[in-house]
Each structure stands twice: as C-alpha cells, then as structure tokens.
Amino acid sequence: MRGPDTFTESLFTQRKLEDFVPADHPLCPIRQMVNATLIKMDDLFSVMYQPDIKGGRPNIVPEKLMRAMPLQVFYSIRSERQLMEQTQYGLLFRWSIGLIMDDSVWVPMVFTKNRERLIKHDAVIEIFNQVPQQAQARHLLLDKHFIVDGTLIQAWASHKSFVSNSIGDTGGESGKADTTDFQGEKRSNASRHSSIDGDARLYRKGENASRLRYMGYTLCDNRHGLIATAMVTTAGGYAEREVAKVIINHAVQAAPNPEAPITLGVDKADDNREFIETLQEIKVIPHVAQNNLGRRSAVPDAVSASADYAISIQKRKLIELCFGRAKTVGRIRQVMVRGLKRVDQMFALTMAACKLTRMHTLGQTGPRMA
C-alpha cells in the first residue's frame, strides 16, 4: 500500500537532541574531551567577563563559543557566516555546541566579536595547552621522543599590498593598494611591507613562488603523532632552526625526569654543526636527518648508528601528516585573519583540533608504546 505524501509536524516532541546523534559518532568522545578541558578553564572565563552582580546583557557563553570554533576545522567550514548557517539547520552542530532546538543561532558578526575576546585573553592557547594533559593522563604523549618541523602559512595579503616603506600603511594617497607592474623589480622585506598585514613577510622556500607568508612550527611526539607545542613566527631564513632550539629547550625544562635522555628528530636542512652542538649542550640527542650531498654530515656516527635514530627518521612523516591535515581539512594553508597574534591563535586552534582527532583515533586502535 502506498502511503500519502504528507508533511505534518507534531506540536510537541519527547525526543532529546542527543537522540538524533549516533552513539558512535566521532564527535561524541571529542566533545567529552573538550568539556573536560573547558571545566579547567573556568577561572580564565571568569576573568574575561564582568561579575553578574554588575548587570549588563549576557554575551555568548564562552564554553559554547569554544565548542563551536573547532567545528570549523573538523568540517572545513571556511567562514563564521557559513558556520552559523549550518548550525541553524544542523542538529549535530547544535548538540556539539550545546544549543537546544529552540535556541537562536548567533549573528556572525556577534560571534566574531566575541571570538576576539577569546583571542585577547589567549583562551585558544589555553585550550591547546590543556589538551596535552589529557593525552599524558592516557599515556598517549611521550616526553622523551620528539620531532620538530615548520611549514609555510600564506598570509591574507597579496603582492598588491606589498608597498614601499616610504608610502606608509595607507597604500598611497588614495588609500588603494599599489597597482604598478612589479615584474622584474627586486622586492625585499627591507624596503617594503604589506599595507594590510604588517607582520607578513615576503618569503619563498624551495621551488615555491615568493609570497607573503608566516612560519608555523610544531613539536610532535614521534611515537603517536600528538602535537605538544605549536607556534607561529614571521617568515625568515634561519627562523626554523632558532625556533627549534627554543621549543625543545622548553620541553627539556618541562620533562618530569631531567636526567632522562630526550631525542629530537629534525629534517636534513638543519644538519648543521652549530645546531647539533647546541642540542647536545642541553642534553638532547640530535636525530637530525643526514645531509651527505657533497658534504659530511654533522650528526655523530654513534647517534646515526643507534636503533632510536632509525625509528626517529622513520617516524618523521607523522609531523607532515599533521601539517597535511591542517592545510587540507583545516584552514591554515592560507589564513583568513591578519596579524601575528591572530594567525598564531588560528594555528593553535587548528593543531588542537588535529590533536583531538588523533587522540580519538588512538583511543579506538590503542596506543603503541615505545
């Protein structure tokens, strides 16, 4: 018997929002990890807002805002406007954020303005720092074997905005970007700057074209591929090597056992005697990929012959997988924010989301111990 094609909504329903979400959906354990992290950030949220006794109109609840922001990374949502649109009709997003069916979705401009408050108080950095503590509690994040690497982040600025220092930040008297033909002209960071993103630098790496870019760096556990540290700096020729020293030095100071040996895997571009000697001074074993092309590698023979060195070289691809996911699924191939601090927060948010995804995967398959 063919039924009638009718559409009649019930006046009331007894089903809860979570009844529409499958129990084995990947967002279920990720939401639990995020909620556990937000509980520890309650003191920070209290500082960000005035006490209730002073009155005023309530803003977006920061916990709901923090649950909404990683969804842009998980589902490759390009803008806050699109996120609000999908939250309006998506039951999964409403449940993940903490909105009931009858709650109104925020205006995109209001959402963005409240997000700026989180950036101002480094709330995104705090949630990134809290996630590794859960990984350590589950014995997923090792504290003795690491990989460090950097990746290029294209700035939200074009060559048209790369104007001479004598023009200033207005792009000329008319306030427009430089429209002259710069083909064949030598353009450098010493004599020019971006009029719309002063922290971006003209930079190229390998065979890539010169573009306005930032450099993002991560310190990754080389057994499970979990990110321990992430930061962004202005692009520069030797920035990667200097940042690697700073990052691993912090890891050494934070290690529970200062006497335990720590290894650091680095690509062959950093096969430099001065860099390797610096690592050895802070008691870090340099598992640097050897560069034997027309030269002798600076990696000691005793290190390169060890079993741990072979494992570190094999596991170096884990950090590239993090970058690949962050650029294809996430939003850091070309960031849609300007300024070093905003780009750093966006990079930390993306890496925190990748870390939560990786922890969920390890929770299903089980960690592999060293």
C-alpha positions as CSV (number, residue, x, y, z in Angstrom):
1,M,0.0,0.0,0.0
2,R,1.4,3.4,-1.0
3,G,1.3,5.9,1.9
4,P,0.2,9.5,1.4
5,D,2.9,12.2,0.7
6,T,2.0,14.4,3.7
7,F,4.1,16.6,6.0
8,T,2.5,17.2,9.4
9,E,4.7,18.4,12.3
10,S,3.9,17.4,15.9
11,L,3.2,20.2,18.3
12,F,5.3,18.6,21.0
13,T,8.1,16.0,20.9
14,Q,9.6,13.9,23.7
15,R,12.9,13.2,22.0
16,K,16.1,14.9,23.2
17,L,18.6,16.4,20.8
18,E,21.2,13.8,21.7
19,D,18.8,11.1,20.5
20,F,19.4,12.2,16.9
21,V,23.2,11.8,17.3
22,P,24.6,8.3,16.8
23,A,26.3,7.0,20.0
24,D,29.4,6.0,18.0
25,H,29.8,9.4,16.2
26,P,33.4,10.7,16.3
27,L,32.2,14.0,17.9
28,C,31.0,12.2,21.0
29,P,34.4,11.4,22.6
30,I,35.8,14.6,21.2
31,R,33.1,16.6,22.9
32,Q,33.8,14.9,26.2
33,M,37.5,15.8,25.9
34,V,36.6,19.4,25.1
35,N,34.2,19.6,28.0
36,A,36.8,18.3,30.4
37,T,39.2,20.9,29.2
38,L,36.6,23.8,29.5
39,I,36.0,22.9,33.1
40,K,39.6,23.6,33.9
41,M,39.4,27.0,32.1
42,D,36.6,28.3,34.3
43,D,38.8,30.7,36.2
44,L,40.0,32.2,32.9
45,F,36.4,32.7,31.7
46,S,35.6,34.4,35.0
47,V,38.3,37.0,34.4
48,M,37.1,37.7,30.8
49,Y,33.6,38.8,31.8
50,Q,32.3,41.2,34.5
51,P,30.5,39.7,37.5
52,D,26.8,39.1,37.2
53,I,26.1,41.5,40.1
54,K,27.2,44.4,37.9
55,G,24.4,43.6,35.5
56,G,24.6,44.1,31.7
57,R,23.5,42.0,28.8
58,P,24.8,38.4,28.7
59,N,27.3,37.7,25.9
60,I,27.8,34.4,24.1
61,V,28.6,31.7,26.7
62,P,32.4,31.2,26.3
63,E,32.1,27.4,26.6
64,K,29.7,27.3,23.7
65,L,31.9,29.6,21.7
66,M,34.9,27.3,22.3
67,R,32.9,24.2,21.3
68,A,31.9,25.9,18.0
69,M,35.3,27.1,16.9
70,P,36.9,23.6,16.4
71,L,33.9,22.6,14.2
72,Q,35.3,24.9,11.5
73,V,38.5,22.8,11.5
74,F,36.7,19.4,11.7
75,Y,34.4,20.1,8.8
76,S,36.4,22.6,6.7
77,I,34.0,25.4,7.2
78,R,35.5,28.5,5.6
79,S,33.8,31.3,7.5
80,E,31.9,32.1,10.6
81,R,28.9,33.0,8.5
82,Q,28.8,29.5,7.0
83,L,29.3,28.0,10.5
84,M,26.2,29.9,11.8
85,E,24.2,28.9,8.7
86,Q,25.0,25.2,9.2
87,T,24.4,25.4,12.9
88,Q,20.9,26.8,12.2
89,Y,19.7,23.7,10.4
90,G,22.2,21.1,11.7
91,L,21.2,19.1,14.7
92,L,24.7,17.6,15.1
93,F,26.3,21.1,15.3
94,R,23.6,22.3,17.8
95,W,24.2,19.3,20.0
96,S,28.0,19.6,19.8
97,I,27.9,23.4,20.7
98,G,25.3,23.0,23.4
99,L,22.3,24.6,21.8
100,I,18.8,23.2,22.1
101,M,16.4,23.2,19.1
102,D,14.6,26.4,20.1
103,D,17.8,28.4,20.7
104,S,18.5,31.2,18.3
105,V,21.8,31.0,16.4
106,W,24.1,33.9,16.8
107,V,24.6,36.6,14.2
108,P,28.0,36.0,12.5
109,M,29.3,39.5,13.4
110,V,28.4,38.9,17.1
111,F,30.1,35.5,17.0
112,T,33.3,37.1,15.5
113,K,33.3,39.9,18.0
114,N,33.1,37.5,21.0
115,R,35.8,35.4,19.4
116,E,38.1,38.4,19.5
117,R,37.6,38.5,23.3
118,L,39.0,34.9,23.5
119,I,42.0,35.8,21.3
120,K,42.7,38.8,23.6
121,H,42.8,36.6,26.7
122,D,44.7,33.8,25.0
123,A,41.8,31.3,25.6
124,V,42.7,29.4,22.4
125,I,46.3,29.0,23.6
126,E,45.0,27.8,26.9
127,I,42.8,25.1,25.4
128,F,45.7,23.9,23.3
129,N,47.9,23.7,26.4
130,Q,45.2,21.8,28.3
131,V,44.7,19.0,25.7
132,P,48.2,17.5,26.1
133,Q,47.5,17.0,29.8
134,Q,44.7,14.6,28.9
135,A,47.0,12.9,26.4
136,Q,49.6,12.4,29.2
137,A,47.0,11.1,31.6
138,R,46.1,8.4,28.9
139,H,49.8,7.7,28.4
140,L,49.5,8.8,24.7
141,L,52.0,11.6,24.8
142,L,55.6,10.6,25.4
143,D,58.0,13.0,27.0
144,K,61.3,11.8,25.6
145,H,61.0,11.4,21.8
146,F,60.0,14.4,19.7
147,I,60.0,15.8,16.1
148,V,60.1,19.4,15.2
149,D,59.4,21.0,11.9
150,G,58.0,24.1,10.3
151,T,55.5,24.8,7.5
152,L,54.7,27.9,5.4
153,I,51.4,29.7,6.1
154,Q,50.2,32.0,3.3
155,A,49.1,35.4,4.7
156,W,45.7,37.0,3.9
157,A,47.5,39.6,1.7
158,S,48.6,39.9,-1.9
159,H,51.6,41.3,-3.7
160,K,49.5,44.4,-4.4
161,S,49.6,45.3,-0.7
162,F,53.4,45.0,-0.6
163,V,54.3,48.7,-0.9
164,S,57.4,50.7,-0.3
165,N,58.1,51.8,3.2
166,S,58.0,55.4,2.1
167,I,54.3,55.1,1.3
168,G,53.2,54.0,4.7
169,D,50.3,51.8,5.8
170,T,47.6,53.5,3.7
171,G,48.8,52.2,0.3
172,G,49.3,55.6,-1.1
173,E,47.5,58.9,-1.0
174,S,44.3,57.4,-2.5
175,G,44.3,54.7,0.2
176,K,44.4,51.9,-2.5
177,A,47.0,49.2,-2.9
178,D,50.0,49.6,-5.2
179,T,48.8,48.8,-8.8
180,T,52.1,49.3,-10.6
181,D,53.6,46.4,-12.6
182,F,56.3,44.9,-10.4
183,Q,57.5,42.3,-12.9
184,G,61.3,42.2,-13.0
185,E,61.6,44.5,-10.0
186,K,63.6,43.5,-6.9
187,R,61.2,43.5,-3.9
188,S,62.5,42.8,-0.4
189,N,61.3,43.0,3.2
190,A,64.0,45.6,3.9
191,S,62.4,48.2,1.7
192,R,58.8,47.1,1.5
193,H,56.0,46.0,3.8
194,S,52.4,44.8,3.5
195,S,50.0,47.7,4.0
196,I,47.2,45.4,5.3
197,D,49.2,42.9,7.3
198,G,52.4,44.4,8.7
199,D,53.6,41.1,10.2
200,A,53.6,39.2,6.9
201,R,56.9,38.7,5.2
202,L,57.8,38.0,1.6
203,Y,59.4,34.6,1.6
204,R,60.0,31.5,-0.5
205,K,61.1,28.0,0.2
206,G,62.4,25.5,-2.3
207,E,60.7,26.0,-5.7
208,N,57.7,27.8,-4.3
209,A,56.9,31.3,-5.5
210,S,57.6,34.2,-3.2
211,R,54.5,35.2,-1.3
212,L,53.6,37.0,1.9
213,R,53.8,34.3,4.5
214,Y,54.2,33.3,8.1
215,M,56.0,30.2,9.5
216,G,54.2,27.7,11.7
217,Y,56.2,25.3,13.9
218,T,55.1,22.2,15.9
219,L,56.8,19.9,18.3
220,C,55.3,16.4,17.8
221,D,55.6,13.1,19.7
222,N,57.3,10.7,17.3
223,R,55.5,7.6,18.5
224,H,51.8,8.6,18.3
225,G,51.9,11.8,16.3
226,L,50.5,14.0,19.0
227,I,51.4,17.7,18.9
228,A,53.0,19.0,22.1
229,T,53.8,22.6,21.1
230,A,52.7,24.9,18.3
231,M,53.6,28.5,17.5
232,V,53.8,31.0,14.6
233,T,56.6,33.5,13.8
234,T,57.3,35.8,11.0
235,A,58.9,34.1,8.0
236,G,62.7,34.2,7.9
237,G,65.7,32.2,6.5
238,Y,67.1,30.8,9.8
239,A,63.9,31.1,11.9
240,E,63.2,27.4,11.8
241,R,66.5,26.5,13.4
242,E,66.2,29.1,16.1
243,V,62.6,28.3,17.0
244,A,63.5,24.6,17.2
245,K,66.1,25.4,19.9
246,V,63.5,27.4,21.9
247,I,60.8,24.7,21.6
248,I,63.0,21.8,22.6
249,N,64.5,23.8,25.5
250,H,61.0,24.3,26.9
251,A,60.3,20.6,26.5
252,V,63.5,19.7,28.4
253,Q,62.6,22.1,31.3
254,A,59.1,20.6,31.5
255,A,60.3,17.0,31.4
256,P,59.3,15.1,34.6
257,N,62.8,13.5,34.7
258,P,65.5,16.0,33.8
259,E,68.1,13.2,33.6
260,A,66.2,11.1,31.1
261,P,67.6,11.3,27.5
262,I,65.4,13.3,25.0
263,T,65.7,12.8,21.3
264,L,64.7,15.3,18.7
265,G,64.1,14.5,15.0
266,V,64.8,17.3,12.5
267,D,65.0,17.3,8.7
268,K,68.3,17.5,6.9
269,A,68.1,21.2,6.3
270,D,69.2,21.6,9.9
271,D,72.2,19.2,9.6
272,N,74.5,21.9,11.0
273,R,77.3,21.5,13.4
274,E,76.4,24.6,15.5
275,F,72.8,23.4,15.8
276,I,73.7,19.9,16.8
277,E,76.2,21.1,19.4
278,T,73.5,23.4,20.9
279,L,71.2,20.4,21.2
280,Q,73.9,18.3,22.9
281,E,74.6,21.2,25.4
282,I,71.0,20.9,26.7
283,K,71.3,17.1,26.8
284,V,69.1,16.5,23.7
285,I,70.2,13.7,21.3
286,P,70.2,15.1,17.8
287,H,68.3,12.7,15.5
288,V,68.8,15.0,12.5
289,A,68.4,13.6,9.0
290,Q,71.8,13.4,7.5
291,N,72.7,15.6,4.5
292,N,75.6,13.9,2.7
293,L,75.2,15.6,-0.6
294,G,78.6,16.9,-1.4
295,R,79.5,17.3,2.3
296,R,80.0,15.4,5.5
297,S,77.1,15.1,7.9
298,A,77.5,16.8,11.3
299,V,75.5,14.0,13.0
300,P,77.8,11.9,15.2
301,D,78.3,8.4,14.0
302,A,77.4,6.9,17.3
303,V,74.0,8.6,17.1
304,S,73.3,7.7,13.4
305,A,74.1,4.0,14.2
306,S,71.6,3.7,17.0
307,A,68.2,2.0,16.8
308,D,66.4,5.0,18.1
309,Y,67.8,7.2,15.3
310,A,66.4,4.8,12.7
311,I,63.0,5.0,14.4
312,S,63.0,8.8,14.6
313,I,63.9,9.1,10.9
314,Q,61.0,6.7,10.0
315,K,58.5,8.5,12.2
316,R,59.3,12.0,10.9
317,K,56.4,11.7,8.5
318,L,54.0,11.9,11.4
319,I,54.5,15.6,11.7
320,E,54.0,16.0,7.9
321,L,50.7,14.3,8.3
322,C,49.7,16.9,10.9
323,F,50.6,19.7,8.5
324,G,48.8,18.0,5.7
325,R,45.6,17.6,7.6
326,A,45.8,21.1,8.9
327,K,46.1,22.5,5.4
328,T,43.6,20.3,3.6
329,V,40.9,19.8,6.2
330,G,41.9,22.8,8.4
331,R,42.3,26.4,7.4
332,I,46.0,27.2,7.6
333,R,47.1,26.8,4.0
334,Q,46.0,30.5,3.7
335,V,44.7,32.0,6.9
336,M,41.8,34.4,6.7
337,V,43.0,36.6,9.6
338,R,45.7,39.2,9.8
339,G,48.3,39.9,12.4
340,L,50.8,37.6,14.0
341,K,48.8,37.1,17.2
342,R,45.6,36.2,15.3
343,V,47.5,33.8,13.0
344,D,49.2,32.2,16.0
345,Q,45.8,31.6,17.7
346,M,44.3,30.2,14.5
347,F,47.3,27.9,14.1
348,A,47.0,26.7,17.7
349,L,43.2,26.1,17.3
350,T,43.8,24.1,14.2
351,M,46.5,22.0,15.8
352,A,44.4,21.5,18.9
353,A,41.6,20.1,16.7
354,C,44.0,17.8,14.9
355,K,45.3,16.7,18.2
356,L,41.8,15.8,19.4
357,T,41.1,13.9,16.2
358,R,44.3,12.0,16.7
359,M,43.5,11.2,20.3
360,H,40.1,9.8,19.2
361,T,41.8,7.6,16.7
362,L,44.3,6.3,19.2
363,G,41.5,5.7,21.6
364,Q,39.9,3.3,19.1
365,T,43.1,1.5,17.9
366,G,45.0,1.7,21.2
367,P,48.4,3.4,21.7
368,R,51.7,1.8,20.7
369,M,54.3,2.0,23.4
370,A,57.9,2.8,22.7
